[in-house]
């Protein structure tokens, strides 16, 4: 599988920095900036209370918070410039608490997991930024996820797919000095090539795993139902999901329908893709499975030029499926209609929009911050 399309947690073409801004978490009238430096995580909370006698700085904060909070504007360059400007104040602490290390030998997901969590306290007093402290926060040094709950324990939730530990999943690499820059996707488990997708939170995996259980139990082969196939689940020792493993689908880079569509693609080939996708969606619905995030980026074109539906995680993307139809068959039908237009209509507005990378995934109302 090729990399997924850019999501809300990625900065658009940021200048080089010795850290990675992983995204933002919103809560009430505040938001946090999440940062990764090597294998250490830093969190910078920002709220109106952090601005003392600083009306100009508070106005800017409110502007940025408004952009982050809106469904389709947290990729605004102003947001990321603002986050980088704040993060730069903590560079000495980043270097001190998260020094770069050279990795040798086999690399696994266990080597890439966070070994430290810190909260950075940032205030603006009389319009001047002030760093008060950087202190340890949450889990530390290889502990399992702190929110263990039997409700999300994959060992009891399902029995269809094998469970693997972080140590079981090997990650290929070429530069031992830059292993923490890797976003693991192509991995190896017991010699088998898989596509790995990390879970934002343990409970995020449950709905998707349920869908793939129905697909596996249907007995339909890949040629009968052209969808990605779950082959395993990566969990912590307490059974909480860390990520999902899928059968690897070989494609030509980048491999998605978004980029496979060209003006010179024969009409017969476009019709083939359209029919394959329609058939896959119909069979998913017969199994009681909703695709959800219908869009061209969630269709792979394999080496035999067959269309494969991927990403049953859920959600919707602006322009493809209306948010109020999130997780419904009606939403799939709406997205499918627009996808057919994307395939057959050379003047489809969604083609141009996808090419400039302006897809924006909505978040579910119930998504945890």
JOQUIHU-V808424 format. One record per residue. N is the residue number from 1. RES is the residue in one small letter. SS is DSSP state (2 for helix, 1 for strand, 0 for the rest). OMEGA is omega as a letter, one per 20 degrees, with the letter a starting at -180 (* if undefined). Layout:
BEGIN
n = {N & N}
res = {RES & RES}
ss = {SS & SS}
omega = {OMEGA & OMEGA}
END
This chain:
BEGIN
n = {1 & 2 & 3 & 4 & 5 & 6 & 7 & 8 & 9 & 10 & 11 & 12 & 13 & 14 & 15 & 16 & 17 & 18 & 19 & 20 & 21 & 22 & 23 & 24 & 25 & 26 & 27 & 28 & 29 & 30 & 31 & 32 & 33 & 34 & 35 & 36 & 37 & 38 & 39 & 40 & 41 & 42 & 43 & 44 & 45 & 46 & 47 & 48 & 49 & 50 & 51 & 52 & 53 & 54 & 55 & 56 & 57 & 58 & 59 & 60 & 61 & 62 & 63 & 64 & 65 & 66 & 67 & 68 & 69 & 70 & 71 & 72 & 73 & 74 & 75 & 76 & 77 & 78 & 79 & 80 & 81 & 82 & 83 & 84 & 85 & 86 & 87 & 88 & 89 & 90 & 91 & 92 & 93 & 94 & 95 & 96 & 97 & 98 & 99 & 100 & 101 & 102 & 103 & 104 & 105 & 106 & 107 & 108 & 109 & 110 & 111 & 112 & 113 & 114 & 115 & 116 & 117 & 118 & 119 & 120 & 121 & 122 & 123 & 124 & 125 & 126 & 127 & 128 & 129 & 130 & 131 & 132 & 133 & 134 & 135 & 136 & 137 & 138 & 139 & 140 & 141 & 142 & 143 & 144 & 145 & 146 & 147 & 148 & 149 & 150 & 151 & 152 & 153 & 154 & 155 & 156 & 157 & 158 & 159 & 160 & 161 & 162 & 163 & 164 & 165 & 166 & 167 & 168 & 169 & 170 & 171 & 172 & 173 & 174 & 175 & 176 & 177 & 178 & 179 & 180 & 181 & 182 & 183 & 184 & 185 & 186 & 187 & 188 & 189 & 190 & 191 & 192 & 193 & 194 & 195 & 196 & 197 & 198 & 199 & 200 & 201 & 202 & 203 & 204 & 205 & 206 & 207 & 208 & 209 & 210 & 211 & 212 & 213 & 214 & 215 & 216 & 217 & 218 & 219 & 220 & 221 & 222 & 223 & 224 & 225 & 226 & 227 & 228 & 229 & 230 & 231 & 232 & 233 & 234 & 235 & 236 & 237 & 238 & 239 & 240 & 241 & 242 & 243 & 244 & 245 & 246 & 247 & 248 & 249 & 250 & 251 & 252 & 253 & 254 & 255 & 256 & 257 & 258 & 259 & 260 & 261 & 262 & 263 & 264 & 265 & 266 & 267 & 268 & 269 & 270 & 271 & 272 & 273 & 274 & 275 & 276 & 277 & 278 & 279 & 280 & 281 & 282 & 283 & 284 & 285 & 286 & 287 & 288 & 289 & 290 & 291 & 292 & 293 & 294 & 295 & 296 & 297 & 298 & 299 & 300 & 301 & 302 & 303 & 304 & 305 & 306 & 307 & 308 & 309 & 310 & 311 & 312 & 313 & 314 & 315 & 316 & 317 & 318 & 319 & 320 & 321 & 322 & 323 & 324 & 325 & 326 & 327 & 328 & 329 & 330 & 331 & 332 & 333 & 334 & 335 & 336 & 337 & 338 & 339 & 340 & 341 & 342 & 343 & 344 & 345 & 346 & 347 & 348 & 349 & 350 & 351 & 352 & 353 & 354 & 355 & 356 & 357 & 358 & 359 & 360 & 361 & 362 & 363 & 364 & 365 & 366 & 367 & 368 & 369}
res = {x & x & x & x & x & x & x & x & x & x & x & x & x & x & x & x & x & x & x & x & x & x & x & x & x & x & x & x & x & x & x & x & x & x & x & x & x & x & x & x & x & x & x & x & x & x & x & x & x & x & x & x & x & x & x & x & x & x & x & x & x & x & x & x & x & x & x & x & x & x & x & x & x & x & x & x & x & x & x & x & x & x & x & x & x & x & x & x & x & x & x & x & x & x & x & x & x & x & x & x & x & x & x & x & x & x & x & x & x & x & x & x & x & x & x & x & x & x & x & x & x & x & x & x & x & x & x & x & x & x & x & x & x & x & x & x & x & x & x & x & x & x & x & x & x & x & x & x & x & x & x & x & x & x & x & x & x & x & x & x & x & x & x & x & x & x & x & x & x & x & x & x & x & x & x & x & x & x & x & x & x & x & x & x & x & x & x & x & x & x & x & x & x & x & x & x & x & x & x & x & x & x & x & x & x & x & x & x & x & x & x & x & x & x & x & x & x & x & x & x & x & x & x & x & x & x & x & x & x & x & x & x & x & x & x & x & x & x & x & x & x & x & x & x & x & x & x & x & x & x & x & x & x & x & x & x & x & x & x & x & x & x & x & x & x & x & x & x & x & x & x & x & x & x & x & x & x & x & x & x & x & x & x & x & x & x & x & x & x & x & x & x & x & x & x & x & x & x & x & x & x & x & x & x & x & x & x & x & x & x & x & x & x & x & x & x & x & x & x & x & x & x & x & x & x & x & x & x & x & x & x & x & x & x & x & x & x & x & x & x & x & x & x & x & x & x & x & x & x & x & x & x & x & x & x & x & x & x & x & x & x & x & x & x & x & x & x & x & x}
ss = {0 & 0 & 0 & 0 & 0 & 0 & 0 & 0 & 0 & 0 & 0 & 0 & 0 & 0 & 0 & 0 & 0 & 0 & 0 & 1 & 1 & 1 & 1 & 1 & 1 & 1 & 1 & 0 & 0 & 1 & 1 & 1 & 1 & 1 & 1 & 1 & 1 & 0 & 0 & 1 & 1 & 1 & 1 & 1 & 1 & 1 & 0 & 2 & 2 & 2 & 1 & 1 & 0 & 0 & 2 & 2 & 2 & 2 & 2 & 2 & 2 & 2 & 2 & 2 & 2 & 2 & 2 & 2 & 2 & 0 & 0 & 0 & 0 & 0 & 0 & 0 & 2 & 2 & 2 & 2 & 2 & 2 & 2 & 2 & 2 & 2 & 2 & 2 & 0 & 0 & 2 & 2 & 2 & 2 & 2 & 2 & 2 & 0 & 0 & 0 & 0 & 0 & 0 & 0 & 0 & 0 & 0 & 1 & 2 & 2 & 2 & 2 & 0 & 0 & 0 & 1 & 1 & 1 & 1 & 1 & 1 & 1 & 1 & 1 & 1 & 0 & 0 & 1 & 1 & 1 & 1 & 1 & 1 & 1 & 1 & 1 & 0 & 0 & 0 & 0 & 0 & 0 & 0 & 0 & 0 & 0 & 0 & 0 & 0 & 2 & 2 & 2 & 0 & 2 & 2 & 2 & 2 & 0 & 0 & 0 & 0 & 0 & 1 & 1 & 0 & 2 & 2 & 2 & 1 & 1 & 1 & 0 & 0 & 0 & 0 & 0 & 0 & 0 & 2 & 2 & 2 & 0 & 0 & 0 & 0 & 1 & 1 & 1 & 1 & 0 & 0 & 1 & 1 & 1 & 1 & 1 & 1 & 1 & 0 & 0 & 0 & 0 & 0 & 2 & 2 & 2 & 2 & 2 & 2 & 2 & 2 & 2 & 2 & 2 & 2 & 2 & 2 & 2 & 0 & 0 & 0 & 0 & 0 & 0 & 0 & 0 & 1 & 0 & 0 & 1 & 1 & 1 & 1 & 1 & 1 & 0 & 0 & 0 & 0 & 0 & 1 & 1 & 1 & 1 & 1 & 1 & 1 & 0 & 0 & 0 & 1 & 1 & 1 & 1 & 1 & 1 & 2 & 2 & 2 & 2 & 0 & 0 & 0 & 0 & 0 & 0 & 2 & 2 & 2 & 2 & 2 & 2 & 2 & 2 & 2 & 2 & 2 & 2 & 2 & 2 & 2 & 2 & 2 & 2 & 2 & 2 & 0 & 0 & 0 & 0 & 0 & 0 & 0 & 0 & 0 & 2 & 2 & 2 & 1 & 1 & 1 & 1 & 0 & 0 & 0 & 0 & 1 & 1 & 1 & 0 & 0 & 0 & 0 & 0 & 0 & 0 & 1 & 0 & 0 & 0 & 0 & 0 & 2 & 2 & 2 & 0 & 0 & 0 & 2 & 2 & 2 & 2 & 2 & 2 & 2 & 2 & 2 & 2 & 2 & 2 & 2 & 2 & 2 & 2 & 0 & 0 & 0 & 0 & 2 & 2 & 2 & 2 & 2 & 2 & 2 & 0 & 0 & 0 & 0 & 0 & 1 & 0 & 0 & 0 & 0 & 0 & 0 & 0 & 0}
omega = {r & r & r & a & r & a & a & a & a & r & r & r & a & r & a & r & r & r & r & r & a & r & a & r & a & r & r & a & a & r & r & r & a & a & r & r & a & a & a & a & r & r & r & r & r & r & r & a & a & a & a & a & a & a & a & r & r & r & r & r & a & r & a & r & r & r & a & a & a & a & a & a & r & r & r & a & r & r & a & r & r & a & a & r & r & a & a & r & a & a & r & r & r & a & a & a & a & a & r & r & r & a & r & r & a & r & r & r & r & r & a & a & a & r & r & r & a & r & a & r & a & r & r & a & a & r & r & r & a & r & a & a & r & a & r & a & r & a & a & r & r & r & r & a & a & a & a & a & a & a & a & a & a & r & r & a & a & r & a & a & r & r & r & r & r & r & a & a & a & a & r & r & r & a & a & r & a & a & a & r & a & r & a & r & r & a & r & r & a & r & r & r & a & r & a & r & a & r & r & r & a & a & r & a & a & a & a & r & r & r & a & r & r & r & a & a & r & a & a & r & r & r & r & a & a & r & r & a & r & a & r & a & r & a & r & a & a & r & r & a & r & a & a & r & a & r & a & r & a & r & r & a & i & r & a & r & r & a & r & r & r & a & a & r & a & r & a & r & r & r & r & r & a & a & r & a & r & a & r & a & r & a & r & r & r & r & a & a & r & r & r & a & a & r & a & r & a & r & r & r & a & a & r & r & r & r & r & r & a & r & r & a & a & a & r & r & a & r & a & r & r & a & a & r & a & r & a & r & r & r & r & a & r & a & a & r & r & r & r & r & r & a & a & a & a & r & r & r & r & r & a & a & r & a & a & r & a & r & r & a & r & r & r & r & a & a & a & r & *}
END
